[in-house]
Amino acid sequence: MDRASLFHPVTSIHDQQTNGPQIYQSASGVELVSAEGKRLIDMGAGLWCVNVGYGRTELADAAAQAMRDLSFQHLFGGAASEPSIRLADRLLSLFRERAGAPHMARVFFGTSGSDANDTAFKLVRYYNNLRGKPAKKKIISRIGGYHGVTHASGSLTGIDGYHKAFDLPVDGVLHTSCPHYFTFGLPGETEEGYTNRLIADLEDMIAREGADTIAAFIAEPIMGTGGVFLPPTGYFERVQAVLDRHDILLIVDEVITGFGRLGEWFGTGAYRLRPDIVSLAKGLTSAYFPMSASIISDRIWSVLADKSAETGAFMHGFTYSGHPVGAAVALANLDLIEREGLVENAAAVGPHLLDTLKQALADHPFVGDIRGHGLMVGIEFMADKATKRQFPKGTAPHRVVARHATQHGVLTRALPFLPVNSFSPPLSITKTQIDIAVERYSAAVKAAEAELMSLARGAD
């Protein structure tokens, strides 16, 4: 039935038609159960998103009660519901109190990380039009960045696979250097020297394009889908200085890093960022309901508010913006995160995950780098880590390992930009569960050695 009826996102049609789907039937805590009854530890929390773990009855009960009370209410024309109002207020409080961002002013709701970044794409244009700078429209993203798959957000994404055959990126989107020192640093180049080169690349792009044409710079605090890239030394501090000098907005994509993933509430606070727009989704409801949020600063809000009488209604929004059921689930989700200390747990067990993976695999001949922050870890594979020689183009060693990992009872993501397996388990995971998962993953890497060796020989 799947092969005959379902069009899967981000899936090889050939593989799906040949092999069929892997169907899951239930989940609880950090485990999924396949249709065959096999139990697997989900070290990806779905798609970086099931922060509180699976099967939380508190969220199911909140959704059921919200559906009984008010199954739907839009926000158009000034209409509202109590859950959406309370959620907006709570998100602003979290950013002001937990992320060092007292300048954040309003919350706009959507349904996905992609549409949150679409909203940001439109907002920076709207903002500059209202302040009389209609030429200031371009947005700078980074190679390897991931910001979604819609027409605009897919253009902001800096991974070729999401552009190929879709006629993306659209005009007005620029991509500067990928800030991943391990892979893209030059021989003998220090991390500080690498940061200097990245900033020079950014400055050159702004000078070439003209600062009066560039509206914004978008960045994930840690680049997730690209390969779990941590910013190099001094990077964001230097970037923000460049943006301030050229009157360029900063869009911070916290779709993955928000709500405790890094062992702090937000990457904004972890890296002392000063965003003009923040994109949120995933952990907002722990994926129990499709919902996103765009938090905008007073810098933008004041212009929109001051010009409102002149420009009329703000003509952007979605049917499901601020859905009362989604808002109720989000509030219950935030209650769980706070009551159970899940941000603190991520801070406590994240280093254990990183250390345990390093102890198990750091000496493996095909494991080039193991890196992470909080419960966000990446393992990058190389044909020869001594020389940083890559596997041949078109091979996918990380997919080989991920396949073996599934067979050994652990799920990990095989990412689409570099050969990296990512780990981002539910924030509720324990050290014991981490130990079991790492043991299974290590066995999977060993089981994959013959295939990896064959692929590596092709790189000679």
C-alpha positions as CSV (number, residue, x, y, z in Angstrom):
1,M,0.0,0.0,0.0
2,D,2.9,2.4,0.8
3,R,4.6,1.8,-2.5
4,A,1.3,2.3,-4.4
5,S,0.0,5.4,-2.5
6,L,2.5,7.4,-0.4
7,F,4.9,10.0,-1.7
8,H,7.7,10.2,0.9
9,P,9.6,13.5,1.7
10,V,13.4,13.5,1.4
11,T,13.4,9.9,0.2
12,S,14.8,8.1,-2.9
13,I,11.7,7.1,-4.9
14,H,13.8,4.3,-6.4
15,D,14.8,2.9,-3.0
16,Q,11.2,3.2,-1.6
17,Q,9.7,1.4,-4.6
18,T,12.4,-1.3,-4.5
19,N,12.7,-1.9,-0.8
20,G,9.4,-0.5,0.7
21,P,9.2,1.5,3.9
22,Q,10.3,0.8,7.4
23,I,7.1,1.1,9.4
24,Y,7.0,2.0,13.1
25,Q,4.0,1.2,15.2
26,S,4.6,2.6,18.7
27,A,7.0,4.5,20.9
28,S,7.7,5.3,24.5
29,G,10.4,7.3,26.1
30,V,13.5,7.0,23.9
31,E,12.5,3.9,22.1
32,L,10.6,3.2,18.9
33,V,9.0,-0.2,18.1
34,S,9.0,-1.4,14.5
35,A,6.1,-3.2,12.8
36,E,8.1,-6.4,13.3
37,G,8.3,-5.7,17.1
38,K,12.0,-4.7,17.1
39,R,12.8,-2.1,19.8
40,L,15.2,0.7,18.7
41,I,16.8,3.5,20.8
42,D,16.0,6.7,18.8
43,M,19.2,8.7,19.0
44,G,17.7,11.3,16.6
45,A,14.6,12.2,18.6
46,G,12.7,11.8,15.3
47,L,14.1,14.7,13.3
48,W,15.9,16.5,16.2
49,C,12.4,17.2,17.6
50,V,10.9,14.8,20.2
51,N,12.6,16.6,23.1
52,V,10.5,15.3,26.0
53,G,10.4,11.8,24.6
54,Y,7.7,9.6,23.2
55,G,4.3,8.7,24.6
56,R,3.9,11.6,27.1
57,T,0.3,11.4,28.2
58,E,0.5,14.9,29.6
59,L,0.7,16.3,26.1
60,A,-2.0,14.0,24.7
61,D,-4.3,15.1,27.5
62,A,-3.5,18.7,26.9
63,A,-4.4,18.3,23.2
64,A,-7.6,16.4,24.0
65,Q,-8.8,19.0,26.4
66,A,-7.9,21.8,24.0
67,M,-9.9,20.2,21.2
68,R,-12.9,19.9,23.5
69,D,-12.6,23.5,24.6
70,L,-11.8,25.3,21.3
71,S,-10.9,23.0,18.4
72,F,-9.9,25.9,16.2
73,Q,-9.5,29.7,16.2
74,H,-7.5,31.7,13.7
75,L,-5.6,34.9,14.5
76,F,-6.7,36.9,11.5
77,G,-8.2,40.4,12.0
78,G,-7.2,40.6,15.6
79,A,-9.0,37.4,16.7
80,A,-7.2,35.3,19.3
81,S,-7.4,32.4,21.8
82,E,-6.1,32.3,25.3
83,P,-3.5,29.5,24.7
84,S,-1.9,31.4,21.8
85,I,-1.7,34.6,23.9
86,R,-0.2,32.8,26.9
87,L,2.3,30.9,24.7
88,A,3.5,34.1,23.0
89,D,4.0,35.8,26.4
90,R,5.8,32.7,27.7
91,L,8.2,32.5,24.8
92,L,9.1,36.2,25.1
93,S,9.7,35.7,28.9
94,L,12.0,32.7,28.1
95,F,14.0,34.7,25.7
96,R,14.3,37.7,27.9
97,E,15.1,35.8,31.1
98,R,16.9,32.6,29.8
99,A,18.6,33.7,26.6
100,G,19.8,37.2,27.5
101,A,17.6,38.8,24.8
102,P,15.4,41.4,26.5
103,H,15.0,43.2,23.1
104,M,12.7,40.5,21.7
105,A,9.2,42.1,21.2
106,R,6.6,39.9,19.5
107,V,5.8,36.4,18.4
108,F,4.4,35.3,15.1
109,F,3.1,31.7,14.8
110,G,3.3,29.2,11.9
111,T,3.4,25.4,11.5
112,S,6.9,24.4,10.5
113,G,10.5,25.5,10.7
114,S,10.4,26.1,6.9
115,D,7.5,28.5,7.1
116,A,9.2,30.3,10.1
117,N,12.2,31.0,7.9
118,D,9.8,31.9,5.0
119,T,8.3,34.4,7.4
120,A,11.7,35.8,8.2
121,F,12.5,36.0,4.5
122,K,9.4,38.2,3.9
123,L,9.7,40.2,7.1
124,V,13.2,41.6,6.3
125,R,11.9,42.8,2.9
126,Y,8.8,44.3,4.4
127,Y,10.8,46.0,7.1
128,N,13.2,47.6,4.6
129,N,10.4,48.7,2.3
130,L,8.7,50.4,5.2
131,R,11.8,52.3,6.2
132,G,12.5,53.5,2.7
133,K,15.3,51.1,1.7
134,P,13.7,49.0,-1.1
135,A,17.1,47.9,-2.5
136,K,18.1,46.3,0.7
137,K,16.7,42.8,0.1
138,K,19.4,40.2,-0.2
139,I,20.0,37.6,2.5
140,I,23.3,35.9,3.2
141,S,23.2,32.3,4.3
142,R,26.1,29.8,4.7
143,I,27.2,26.8,2.6
144,G,26.1,23.8,4.5
145,G,23.3,25.6,6.4
146,Y,19.8,24.1,6.6
147,H,16.8,26.4,6.8
148,G,13.9,24.4,5.3
149,V,12.6,23.3,1.9
150,T,10.0,25.8,0.8
151,H,10.8,28.1,-2.2
152,A,12.3,30.8,0.0
153,S,13.7,28.7,2.9
154,G,14.9,26.1,0.5
155,S,16.9,28.8,-1.2
156,L,18.4,29.8,2.2
157,T,19.5,26.2,2.7
158,G,23.1,25.9,1.5
159,I,23.1,22.2,0.5
160,D,23.0,21.4,-3.2
161,G,20.8,18.4,-2.9
162,Y,17.9,20.6,-1.9
163,H,18.4,22.8,-4.9
164,K,19.0,20.3,-7.7
165,A,16.2,20.2,-10.2
166,F,14.1,22.7,-8.2
167,D,15.6,25.8,-9.8
168,L,16.9,27.0,-6.5
169,P,18.2,29.2,-5.0
170,V,16.1,32.2,-6.0
171,D,17.7,35.5,-6.8
172,G,18.7,37.5,-3.8
173,V,20.0,34.7,-1.7
174,L,23.8,34.5,-1.3
175,H,25.9,31.7,0.4
176,T,29.1,32.5,2.2
177,S,31.8,30.1,3.5
178,C,30.9,27.1,5.7
179,P,32.2,27.6,9.2
180,H,33.5,24.1,9.8
181,Y,37.1,24.2,10.7
182,F,37.8,20.5,10.9
183,T,37.0,19.8,7.2
184,F,37.5,23.2,5.6
185,G,40.5,24.6,7.5
186,L,43.6,24.8,5.4
187,P,46.8,22.8,6.3
188,G,48.6,24.6,9.1
189,E,45.8,27.1,9.5
190,T,44.8,27.8,13.2
191,E,41.2,28.0,14.2
192,E,41.6,31.7,14.8
193,G,43.1,32.1,11.3
194,Y,40.2,30.2,9.9
195,T,37.8,32.5,11.6
196,N,39.7,35.5,10.1
197,R,39.4,34.0,6.6
198,L,35.6,33.4,7.1
199,I,35.1,37.0,8.2
200,A,37.2,38.2,5.2
201,D,35.0,36.2,2.9
202,L,31.9,37.8,4.4
203,E,33.3,41.3,4.2
204,D,34.3,40.7,0.6
205,M,30.8,39.5,-0.3
206,I,29.2,42.5,1.3
207,A,31.6,44.9,-0.5
208,R,31.0,43.1,-3.8
209,E,27.2,43.1,-3.5
210,G,27.0,46.5,-1.8
211,A,25.8,46.8,1.8
212,D,22.9,48.9,0.7
213,T,21.5,45.7,-1.1
214,I,21.9,43.2,1.8
215,A,19.1,42.9,4.3
216,A,20.0,40.0,6.6
217,F,22.3,37.2,7.5
218,I,20.8,33.9,8.6
219,A,22.6,31.3,10.8
220,E,22.0,28.3,13.0
221,P,23.9,28.6,16.3
222,I,25.2,25.1,15.6
223,M,24.7,23.9,12.0
224,G,22.6,20.8,12.3
225,T,21.7,19.0,9.1
226,G,24.9,20.2,7.5
227,G,26.9,18.1,10.0
228,V,26.7,19.4,13.6
229,F,29.2,22.2,12.9
230,L,30.2,24.2,16.0
231,P,31.2,27.8,15.3
232,P,35.0,28.3,15.3
233,T,36.7,30.5,17.9
234,G,35.4,34.1,17.9
235,Y,33.1,33.5,14.9
236,F,29.8,34.9,16.0
237,E,31.3,37.9,17.8
238,R,33.1,38.8,14.6
239,V,30.1,38.2,12.4
240,Q,27.8,40.4,14.6
241,A,30.3,43.3,14.4
242,V,30.3,43.1,10.6
243,L,26.4,43.0,10.5
244,D,26.2,46.0,12.9
245,R,28.6,48.0,10.9
246,H,26.6,47.5,7.7
247,D,23.0,47.7,9.1
248,I,22.3,44.0,8.3
249,L,19.7,42.1,10.4
250,L,20.6,38.8,12.1
251,I,18.2,35.9,11.7
252,V,18.9,33.1,14.2
253,D,17.5,29.7,13.1
254,E,16.9,27.9,16.4
255,V,14.6,25.3,14.9
256,I,17.0,22.5,16.2
257,T,18.9,24.3,18.9
258,G,15.9,25.7,20.8
259,F,14.3,24.4,23.9
260,G,17.2,22.6,25.6
261,R,19.0,20.8,22.9
262,L,22.4,22.4,23.8
263,G,21.9,22.0,27.5
264,E,20.8,25.6,27.6
265,W,17.3,26.9,26.7
266,F,18.5,28.5,23.5
267,G,21.5,28.8,21.3
268,T,21.0,32.5,21.4
269,G,22.0,32.5,25.0
270,A,24.7,29.8,24.6
271,Y,26.5,31.9,22.0
272,R,25.5,35.4,23.3
273,L,23.8,36.2,20.0
274,R,21.7,39.4,19.4
275,P,19.0,38.3,17.0
276,D,16.6,40.5,15.1
277,I,14.4,37.4,14.3
278,V,14.5,33.9,15.8
279,S,12.9,30.9,14.1
280,L,11.6,28.2,16.3
281,A,9.8,24.9,15.8
282,K,10.5,21.2,16.6
283,G,11.1,21.4,20.4
284,L,8.4,24.0,20.8
285,T,5.8,21.1,21.0
286,S,8.3,18.2,21.0
287,A,6.7,17.4,17.6
288,Y,3.4,16.4,19.2
289,F,1.8,19.1,17.1
290,P,3.1,20.9,14.0
291,M,3.9,24.5,15.2
292,S,6.5,27.1,14.7
293,A,7.2,30.6,16.0
294,S,9.1,33.6,14.7
295,I,10.2,36.0,17.4
296,I,11.0,39.5,16.3
297,S,12.9,42.2,17.9
298,D,11.8,45.7,18.9
299,R,14.1,47.0,16.1
300,I,11.7,45.5,13.6
301,W,8.4,45.7,15.5
302,S,8.8,49.4,16.1
303,V,9.0,50.1,12.4
304,L,6.0,47.8,11.6
305,A,4.0,49.4,14.4
306,D,4.9,53.0,13.5
307,K,4.0,52.5,9.8
308,S,0.8,50.4,10.4
309,A,-1.7,53.2,10.1
310,E,-0.1,54.2,6.8
311,T,0.4,50.7,5.3
312,G,-2.7,49.0,6.5
313,A,-3.0,45.3,7.6
314,F,0.0,43.1,7.7
315,M,-0.9,40.7,4.9
316,H,0.9,37.6,5.9
317,G,-0.3,34.6,7.9
318,F,-1.5,31.0,7.9
319,T,-4.8,29.4,8.6
320,Y,-3.2,27.5,11.5
321,S,-1.1,30.4,12.9
322,G,-1.4,30.2,16.7
323,H,-3.6,27.1,16.6
324,P,-5.2,26.8,20.1
325,V,-4.6,23.1,20.2
326,G,-0.9,23.5,19.2
327,A,-0.5,26.3,21.7
328,A,-2.0,24.2,24.5
329,V,0.4,21.4,23.6
330,A,3.3,23.8,23.5
331,L,2.5,25.2,27.0
332,A,2.2,21.7,28.4
333,N,5.5,20.7,26.7
334,L,7.2,23.7,28.3
335,D,5.8,22.8,31.7
336,L,7.3,19.3,31.3
337,I,10.7,20.6,30.3
338,E,10.8,22.9,33.3
339,R,9.2,20.5,35.8
340,E,11.5,17.6,34.9
341,G,14.6,19.7,34.5
342,L,15.2,18.4,30.9
343,V,17.4,21.4,30.0
344,E,19.6,20.6,33.0
345,N,19.6,16.9,32.1
346,A,20.8,17.7,28.6
347,A,23.6,19.7,30.1
348,A,24.5,16.8,32.5
349,V,24.3,13.8,30.1
350,G,25.4,15.6,26.9
351,P,29.1,15.5,27.9
352,H,28.7,11.8,28.8
353,L,27.4,11.0,25.3
354,L,30.3,12.9,23.7
355,D,32.9,11.3,25.9
356,T,31.5,7.8,25.6
357,L,31.4,8.0,21.8
358,K,35.0,9.3,21.8
359,Q,36.2,6.5,24.1
360,A,34.5,3.9,21.9
361,L,35.4,5.3,18.4
362,A,38.1,8.0,18.5
363,D,40.8,5.5,17.4
364,H,38.7,4.0,14.6
365,P,40.5,4.4,11.3
366,F,37.5,5.8,9.5
367,V,36.2,8.1,12.2
368,G,37.6,11.5,11.5
369,D,36.0,13.7,14.1
370,I,33.5,13.4,17.0
371,R,32.1,16.8,18.2
372,G,29.1,18.1,20.0
373,H,27.4,20.5,22.4
374,G,24.8,19.3,24.8
375,L,22.7,16.6,23.3
376,M,23.7,17.4,19.7
377,V,26.7,15.3,18.5
378,G,28.1,14.5,15.1
379,I,30.5,11.8,13.9
380,E,32.3,12.5,10.7
381,F,33.8,9.7,8.6
382,M,36.9,10.0,6.5
383,A,38.8,7.5,4.2
384,D,42.0,8.5,6.0
385,K,41.8,10.7,9.0
386,A,45.6,11.3,9.2
387,T,45.5,13.1,5.9
388,K,41.8,14.1,6.0
389,R,41.3,12.3,2.8
390,Q,37.6,12.1,1.9
391,F,35.7,9.1,0.8
392,P,35.1,9.2,-3.0
393,K,32.3,11.5,-4.2
394,G,29.0,9.6,-4.5
395,T,29.8,7.1,-1.8
396,A,28.0,7.3,1.5
397,P,30.0,5.7,4.4
398,H,27.7,7.3,7.0
399,R,24.6,5.7,5.3
400,V,26.3,2.3,5.5
401,V,26.9,2.8,9.2
402,A,23.4,4.1,9.8
403,R,22.0,1.0,8.1
404,H,24.0,-1.3,10.3
405,A,23.1,0.8,13.4
406,T,19.4,0.2,12.7
407,Q,20.1,-3.5,12.5
408,H,21.8,-3.3,15.9
409,G,18.8,-1.5,17.5
410,V,19.8,2.2,17.4
411,L,18.7,5.0,15.1
412,T,21.0,7.7,13.9
413,R,20.7,10.3,11.1
414,A,22.9,10.0,8.0
415,L,23.1,13.7,7.1
416,P,23.0,15.1,3.5
417,F,26.0,17.5,3.2
418,L,29.0,15.7,4.7
419,P,29.4,12.0,5.7
420,V,28.2,12.6,9.3
421,N,26.0,10.5,11.6
422,S,24.2,12.8,14.0
423,F,23.0,12.1,17.6
424,S,20.2,14.2,19.1
425,P,18.2,12.0,21.5
426,P,15.3,13.1,23.6
427,L,16.4,15.3,26.4
428,S,15.0,12.8,28.9
429,I,17.6,10.2,28.0
430,T,19.6,8.7,30.9
431,K,23.3,7.8,31.0
432,T,22.4,4.1,31.1
433,Q,20.4,4.5,27.9
434,I,23.3,6.4,26.3
435,D,25.7,3.6,27.3
436,I,23.5,1.0,25.6
437,A,23.0,3.1,22.5
438,V,26.8,3.8,22.1
439,E,27.5,0.1,22.6
440,R,25.1,-0.8,19.9
441,Y,26.4,1.9,17.6
442,S,30.0,0.8,18.1
443,A,29.0,-2.7,17.2
444,A,27.4,-1.3,14.0
445,V,30.6,0.6,13.1
446,K,32.6,-2.6,13.5
447,A,30.1,-4.6,11.4
448,A,30.4,-1.9,8.7
449,E,34.2,-2.0,8.6
450,A,34.5,-4.3,5.5
451,E,32.2,-2.0,3.5
452,L,34.0,1.1,4.7
453,M,37.3,-0.4,3.7
454,S,36.1,-1.1,0.2
455,L,34.8,2.4,-0.1
456,A,38.0,3.9,1.2
457,R,40.2,1.9,-1.2
458,G,38.3,3.6,-4.0
459,A,39.7,6.9,-2.7
460,D,43.3,5.8,-3.3
